Amino acid sequence: QKTDFLKPYPIQTILDIGANVGQFATELRKIYPQAKIYSFEPLSDCFKTLNNNMSKDKNFQSFNLALGDTDGTLTMHYNNYSPSSSLKELKTLHKEAFPYATEVVDQQVAVKRLDDITMDIKPDLLIKVDVQGFEGQVILGGIETFKKAKIVMIENSFVELYEGQMLFDELYAKMRELGFAYRGSFNQKLHPKTGER
């Protein structure tokens, strides 16, 4: 498994930000059978499937909302390929690289700051962020929570796939400010025609 590198870390709390239907939560549950998992998913149909998939897990709790740097309501661009759904507009490059992810319907979703959400976070915390270009806003709204983490896994891009997204260099600098060191990448996707990262 690609996540086997996590096994030596005694993680007790997992924040699954951008949970979709629970793929990451399910995978990490195999590594950390006793950890508390908090999943955040704003899309109502994905949220329903997420809860169905995790219904037998007593150490799981879900939140039907997006995380950002403000509280309120924002427009989610719901993609026919749900993992590409984002609070940011798709750029042309995204549509070229992922032609199956172009049909979009807008829906309103609740947004909160991570630092404003009450959770029982134990010392050994892992945070995963997969929010399609909204990573910077998640970090800015959760600075104090991120400071508590032992490991942070963030989906990022070297090119702008979503309008105004924070790219790798800026995300790297922000995480360095918070005391984290870059340890590598996995599941890297390449442009299907150019091979660009």
Secondary structure as GFF3:
##gff-version 3
##sequence-region A 1 197
A	DSSP	three_ten_helix	4	6	.	.	.	ID=ss1
A	DSSP	beta_strand	13	17	.	.	.	ID=ss2
A	DSSP	alpha_helix	23	31	.	.	.	ID=ss3
A	DSSP	beta_strand	36	40	.	.	.	ID=ss4
A	DSSP	alpha_helix	44	53	.	.	.	ID=ss5
A	DSSP	beta_strand	60	63	.	.	.	ID=ss6
A	DSSP	beta_strand	66	68	.	.	.	ID=ss7
A	DSSP	beta_strand	72	79	.	.	.	ID=ss8
A	DSSP	three_ten_helix	82	84	.	.	.	ID=ss9
A	DSSP	alpha_helix	92	97	.	.	.	ID=ss10
A	DSSP	beta_strand	104	113	.	.	.	ID=ss11
A	DSSP	three_ten_helix	114	116	.	.	.	ID=ss12
A	DSSP	beta_strand	125	129	.	.	.	ID=ss13
A	DSSP	alpha_helix	135	140	.	.	.	ID=ss14
A	DSSP	alpha_helix	143	147	.	.	.	ID=ss15
A	DSSP	beta_strand	149	154	.	.	.	ID=ss16
A	DSSP	alpha_helix	168	177	.	.	.	ID=ss17
###
